[in-house]
Amino acid sequence: MKPERTLTALIACCLVLAGCGVNKSIHIADGETVDGGKVTVNGSIRIGDGCEVRGNCQTVNGKVTVGAASKVGGLRTVNGSVKIANDVSVDDDVGTVNGSIRLAENVSVEGDVKTVNGSIACDAGSTISDDVSAVNGSIHLARTEVGGSLTTVNGSVTLTDHSRVAGDVIIKGKNRRGAKKKVIEITIANGSVVEGNVVVRDPKRQVTVILSGGGQVKGEIHNAKVVEE
């Protein structure tokens, strides 16, 4: 089952069980504490500054935004972006299918950060306990700690300002027959480190690993050209 169908089905089940409305946006005011999660289908979810939401927030068609210094459960949408302000703590996964994900400074995520059609950007001081994944979009991490691996299919990867990936950097997918070959760049710069390997699953793909400013890969680099600056 496709990711968007799976997530839509899960949210629909939650709505049935909770008896929630489906065609409205949800707004949690600054400083508010909410026991349990929030779910909608056709609407955005906006969480204010200094909030505590003791559960997951999910929507299908809408964006998800979290204000500064809030503590929340997981954040999920299908068709929409996810934007998280400074000093936010997320106790579960952050995910979307068709949208970008942006973490501001000092955000902690106790789970995965994943999108299919969109980019991922993390500002200085952010930590992600598990994996980071984007299929058709770039990944840009600045002074960010990733406890798992980093995966993409068609997007560039940039690690800068002493970012660290504890696992591997993996390029999945194959070149489609007849399609124009795209060069994927993996830039590891300014003291950033990949503790594991850089793995390109298909040796026919064109991938360049750029090491600059003390950036390094402690493991091995498979099926990629290496450029040191």
Summary of the structure (lengths in Angstrom):
residues: 229
radius of gyration: 18.3
end to end distance: 43.2
largest distance: 57.7
contacts: 859
relative contact order: 0.09
helix: 7%
strand: 41%
